[in-house]
């Protein structure tokens, strides 16, 4: 499936990029995303939930 297709419904979505959490996190539990020069932490909890903090 291409990165421009919805992984759930399979239809094309030209302005969105889809990525699985497995692909995004690899073997880590936390990643840092920089948005407008500000770091944000995205982490996976023990219960499998995603938490985004500044």
Secondary structure, 3 states (H helix, E strand, C coil): CCCCECCCCCCECCCCCCCCHHHHHCCCCEEEEEECCEEEEEEECCCCCEEEEC
